[in-house]
């Protein structure tokens, strides 16, 4: 199968592109490389040194004999997008190509507008390109569990059955996004749902939890293939951030009480979920939603687990509770369903101490690259 990975130079996209190529798919990467530019703007670097995309792909070809096509450009440019699709002729499109940080979207007006313009317009361009010339291509779109928020009822997978005034219907699950980034993902979901309904497109929305880990079977084969690992207050996610903080002796940065509960999954499960989705495509006209996570933890739970793993490695790990820069419930009900991918064959990697040891060891290897001035949160959701 020919699979185009939009955003294939990023954290999830790079691991997915290599995984699919390794498993016999004909893969193309389309990326505007702006994620690297944002690091420069923020004056921060990923913990792991990331080679230029062309060098990464040459090393992959050298090791495996497999070629991954590369299209450098922006899907907000429709002419570039349609030319690339015509050249590659994808049977499935995996869309990771969006600004993915909630704090980044909350920095100021400029970053909020850029996030929504980049994400929503790029996704709309893709939908129109599919409608015009690739109506049978299956879109696998990365959403986020953050679309749902933290409702006081169970979170279903995309849809909920409603009984109201004696009538019944199955409707999209209500959305309560917590940032301008999460709002952009909600807009994407609505636009894709609408396009499937009116044009008969086929799409799978993967509402992904927080991803952790750095290595997959493919990215650990050579230093030039290593994935990025962010630790800063803008792009660093909770578990990755905690492991890096533990490795350098910085107190773990728990926001508020730490009772915020979220869905989490290993990067190895992310790539497998993508494969499951493309091998089991949605029907024509179907907008299908999978909740893509494997376990649920509170932020405090994660901090305690990292502290325990650090202790076993001879580290002294402290946990600090900071004033929460976000506007969110810190103690809440959270019970989300995640059965559909498991029913299709996902065998999850559960979070174990061995994985935490591995993450902390990677962080210790590259700890000389850490800029401690970038660790604490600098972006506030509140009006100053």
N, C-alpha and C positions, 0 to 999 in steps of 0.2 A: 504494500500500500504506500502511496506517496503522501507524506504528511509534512505540511508546512508549519513550523513552530515560530509564531510571531512573538518577539521578545526572547529569542533563543540565546541571547548573551547574558541574560539575568540569572538570578539564583535558581528559581524553579525551571526556567526555560533551558538553561545550559544542561542541567542534569537530565532533563527530559529528552532533549535532542540526542545526547550521547546514548542514552538508554535505548531509544527507538532505533537509532542507527545500528547499535550493537545487536539488536534483536531482529534485524533483517528488513526493517522499513527503509524506504527511500526518503531521506530527510532533507528538508531545506530550512534554513534559518533566515528570518526576516527581522531586522532590528535597526533602529536608528542610532544605537550606542549612546543615547542620552543619559542613561543611568550612570555611566562613567563621568559624564559632564557634571551631573548633580553632585557627585562626590567632590569634584573640584570646587564647585560653588560653596559647599559646606566645609571645605578645607579638612576633609577626612578621607581616609583610605580604608578599604576592606582589610580585615586582619590578615587574610591570606593574599599573597601577591598574585594579581590576575594579569595574565599575558594578553596582548592584543588578540582580538577574535581570529584574525587571519593566522596568527602563529598557533593558536589553540587547535584550529581546524587542520593545519598542516601536520601537527603532532598526532592528531587522531588518525589521519590518513596513513602516516608513517607506521603507527602501531597496529592498525587494523586492516589497512588496504581499502577502507571505506571512505567515500567522499560525501561530504555534507555541503550542499549548495548554499551560497551566501548572497543575500540581497540586502544591501545597506541603504536604508531610506526610511521615511516616515509614513505610516498608514494614514496620517492626516492629509497627506498629499495623494489624492485619489488617482491621478495619472500614474504615479509611481506604483501604487498598490495594484492597479488593474494590470499594468505591464508585467509586474512580478508574478501575479497569479497566472496570467496567460503563458508566461514562460515556463513556470513550474508545473502547472496543471494538477493542483492538489486534489486528492480524494477526501482528505480530512484536513482541517485547519485547527491547530491548537493555539488559542489566543491568550498569551501571557503579556502582551505588549502594552501594559498600562502602568502609570505611576501608582505604586502600591503602598505608600506610607501614609498612615493617618496623620502623624505629626507634621510631615512635609506639607500636607494639604491645609494645615491649620497655622502655618507660619504667619501668613498675612493674606491680603486680598489677591496679590499677584499669584501666590502659590495655589490658592484655592481655585482661582479662575483657570490657571494653567492645568491643574489636575483634572478639572471637569471638562475643559475643552479637549485636552489630550485624550482622555479616556472615552468620553461620550461620542465625540466627533469621529475619532478613529474607529470605534466600534460601529458607528452608523455607516461610515464609508465601507467597511467590510461587509455589512449586511446588504448594502446596495450592490456591491460587486458580486456577491453571491447570487442575488436576485437576477442581475442582468446576464451573467455568463456562467455561474457555477451553482445552479439551483439544487443539484444532487449532492454537492459536497457537504459533509457533516462538520458543523462547527462545534468544537469543544472549547467552551469559554470558562476561564478561571473567574469565579465569583468569590465571595467571602462569607463566612458565617457571621461576620459583623453586619451584614444586611439585616439580620433578624433583631439585633439588639439583645436585651435580656428580659423577655416577657415573663409574666408570672404563670405561664402555662407551658406545656411541653412544646418544643419546636419540632414541627414535622419537616419532611423533605420537600420543600417547595410549595406544597398545597395543603389546604386544611378544609375539612368538611364542616360546613356551617348549617345549623338549624336556626331559622329566624322567622318568627311569626307564622309558624306552621309550614314554612317552605324550606327546602334543602338545596344546597348547591356546594360544589367543590370549587374553591377560589384560591388564588395565590395567597400564600401565608403573609400576614401583615408585616411590614418592614419598619424597623425603628433604628436606622443607622446612626452611628455616633460620631461621624466626622464628615467633612466635605469629600474625602476620599470614599468612605463607605456609601455616601449618597451617590457618587458617580457610578458605583457598582449597581445600586438599585436602579438608576436610570438605564444602565446597560441591560439589566434583566428585563425591564419593562419593554425596552425597544426590541430585544430579541424575541420575547414572547409575542409581541405584536407582529413582527416580521414573519414568524413561523405561521401565525394565524392567517395573515392576508396573502402571503406569497408561497406558502407550502414549504418553507425551508425546514431543515432538520437541525436541531441544536440541543446540546447538553450543557447545562450550567452546573459547574462544580463549585459549590459553596465550601471553600476550603477553610480549615482551621489554621492555627499558627503552626508553621513548619519549623522543625529543628534539624540539626545535623549538618555535616559538611560533605561526608563521603558517600558516594554510591560505588557500586562495583566498577563503574566506568571512570569516575573522576579520581579514583585513588591509583590509577595505573601509572600516572606520571605527574610530576610537579606542575607541568604546563597545563594539565587538565583540571587542576584543583578548582573547586567552586569557591565563590565569594563567601565571606562570613562577616556580617556586619555587627558591630558592637555599640555604635554611637546612639545618642538619644533620639535620632530621627528615623534611621532605617534599621536599627538593631531590634530584633524581637526578643521576647522575654527569656526563653531558655538559653538561646545562643549568647545573649548578653550576660546572663548570670554566670555561665561557665567561663567566659572570658574575664569577667570581674574576679571570679574566684582564683583564676590562674595568676593574676597580677597582684593579688592581695588587696583589692578594692572591695569595700562592703557592697553586698548585693543591693541593688536599687529597687526596692519594692514600693510601688506607688500606693499611698494611702494604707488602708488596713490590709490589703492583699487578698481580700475575699473575692475579687473578680474571678469568675470561673469561665474558662473558654475550652474549646475543642483544640486538640493538638495532634500532629502526626509527624512521623519521620520522613525526611526527604526521599528515602527509598520507597516509601508508600505513595508519595506524590507521583513519582514516575510510573509506578505500577497502576495507579488509578487512571492515569491518562491512557495507558495502553488498554485497560479494560473498557474505557469509554469509547475509544475509537474502534475497538473490535466488536462492540455491541452498539451500533449507531441508533440514534433516535429515528423514528419513522418520519416520513414526509409530513410536514405540518405540526410536528410534535416539539414542544419546548419542555424538555425533561430536566429535572433538578435532582442532583445527588448532593447530600451533605458529606463532604470529604474530610473526615477526621477519624481518629481511631480511639482516642481516650480524652477524658475531661479532667482538668486539674484547676485548682485555684492558683493564683500567683504565689501565695504564701506556701502552698504545698510544693511548688517547684523550687522555691528558695530553700526550703528545708532539705529537699532531696539533693540539691547541688551542694549545700553545706556538708551533708553527710558524705557524699562522694569525695569532696575535697579533703575531708578529715582522713578518709582512708588512703588518700594520696600524700598525706603528711602536710596538708595545707591548713592554715587557720582561717576560717571563713566566717565573717560577720554578716549579719543581715540588718540593714537599715530601712526603716519605713520613712519615706519622703512624703512631703505634701503632694497630693495627687495633682499633676498638671492638667489632667483630663476632667471633663464633666461626665461622670458615669456612676452608676450604682456600684458600691464597693462590697456590698453584701446582698445577694439576690438568689433567687431560684434559677437553676439552669439545668434543663434536661432535654437534650437534643437527640433526635433519631438519626441513625447512620447505618441503616441495614442494606440499602440498595447495592452499594459497591461490594459489600461482603457477600451478598446473595449471588453476585456475578463472579465471585472468585477471589476477592481480596483477602490475603492472609497477612494481617497487620504485624508490624514490628512494634511490640509494646516497649514503653520507656523503661529501661533497666539501668542498673548502676554501671554496667559495662559500657553502655553508650555514653553515659555522663563522663566516665573515666576517659573515653576516647576523645570527647569534645574538649575536656579540660587539658588533655595532653596536647591536642592540636593548638589550643590557645597558649600553652606554655612554650611550644616550639616557636611561635611567631610573636610572643609577647613584646619583643623589642619594637614592633610596629604599632603598638597601642599608644594613642595620644589620650592621656587621662583627662585632658580638658574637654574631650568630646563625650564623656561617659554620662554625665548628669543631664537630665532633661532640660531643654532650653525653650521649648515651645509650650505655651499655655493656651488652653481652650477658652479661658475666661476673658472678659473684657477688662483691659488694663485701666 
